[in-house]
Amino acid sequence: MESLSFYALLLIAIIAGWLLGRLGTSKPARPKASSSDLFQDYFVGLNYLLNDEPDEAIDTFIKALQINSETIETHLALGALLRRRGKVDKAINVHQALLARPHLERDFSNSVRLQLALNYIAAGLLDRAERLLKEVLDDGGEAKWDALRHLITIYQTEKEWENAIACSSQLLKSPQFRKDPTLLGGAAHYCCEIAEQHLHANQYAQARTEIKRAFTFERKSIRGMLLLADIERRAGKYKAAVKELLRVRAAKPEFIAQLLEPLASCHESLGASADFEKLLKAMVLEDSNTEAALMLAKMTSERVGSAEAIALLRKHLTHSSSKSALIELLRLQLDGVDENVASSLKSLLSLVEAQSQGSSEYRCHQCGFETKSFFWMCPSCKQWDKIRPIFGMTNRQTSNAEKA
């Protein structure tokens, strides 16, 4: 990333040199020493850059380049580079100076407002950013699409879900974004957030309405299905709940860990434990799911003893690597063995448990963030639906996904 910033600065330096050349040759009537001062600043900045002092180089280039119609884009780029390097205050100053320029062309004005809004977002000044983005949106130019995207970021951060849905709906009207899966998935999650608020208030009818709205954005919204199953379960409609949960399994088998507890509860309420055990066997054989194997092993051990449970886990471990399955297998094998073997098994069990402690169970496929808990939105990169179980680990946390 640092090398990219370096080459961006180098490119800006080249552009700056060209612009300074034009300034020096096309305007001989300027005050004395003005042109030479500009060239001196340019070479000082280039020297900073070549000596790996990019912050000083940026400051020097900004000083050297007067704001005019030929240098606006360069100032925009320098301000954006300052923001990416964490110099948000300086970036704000650069872009505010551009915005204060009289008679700024419409496209440049909107570009400056967008960059200044991004500076405010980076600084946590979301109200100021929102005001600027609304100005761009009201202007109605091409920049409105970028403004809508940044407004969604603000409303998502502020948990203003209705506003986020409204902006997403506007973006989705554009042919360019109509089938954007990120936009569609995000809008579905905003509806689910509102649905969860209604669920917490026991407003089931309103929650159903929001879930239906989520399905209009994303027909196979996993979160929507899980919420709908929860509503059905709370209403005592256990067969309907099971149907929704099995839809999730068919669409995304990696979510099986989140399905097991509600499935077990529904089958118990229906008096259909045998059907649930049959379903667990299918999940183990067809999906190689470790959590299903662990639950099936527990039920088998309680029903017919540990021998069959041990055989089940051994078979599972031959084609599915899992520390949690190995730990459970070692625990089951402790019963009924002589003291020396038991001592060795306990040592091995302690070693495997120590290695498992603190291990992350989920990873974001977008940014690589790892966590022991499940989130619908990655806490690091703020992207929806990017967190997945890490192969060989289990997902014991919860049947209800944690919200970001």
Secondary structure, 3 states (H helix, E strand, C coil): CHHHHHHHHHHHHHHHHHHHHHHHHHCCCCCCCHHHHHHHHHHHHHHHHHCCCHHHHHHHHHHHCCCCCCCHHHHHHHHHHHHHCCCHHHHHHHHHHHHCCCCCCHHHHHHHHHHHHHHHHHHCCHHHHHHHHHHHHHHCCCCHHHHHHHHHHHHHHCCCHHHHHHHHHHHHCCCCCCCCHHHHHHHHHHHHHHHHHHHHCCCHHHHHHHHHHHHHHCCCCHHHHHHHHHHHHHCCCHHHHHHHHHHHHHHCHHHHHHHHHHHHHHHHHHCCHHHHHHHHHHHHHHHCCHHHHHHHHHHHHHHHCHHHHHHHHHHHHHHCCCHHHHHHHHHHHCCCCCHHHHHHHHHHHHHHHHHHCCCCCEEECCCCCEECCCECECCCCCCECCEEECCCCCCCCCCCCECC
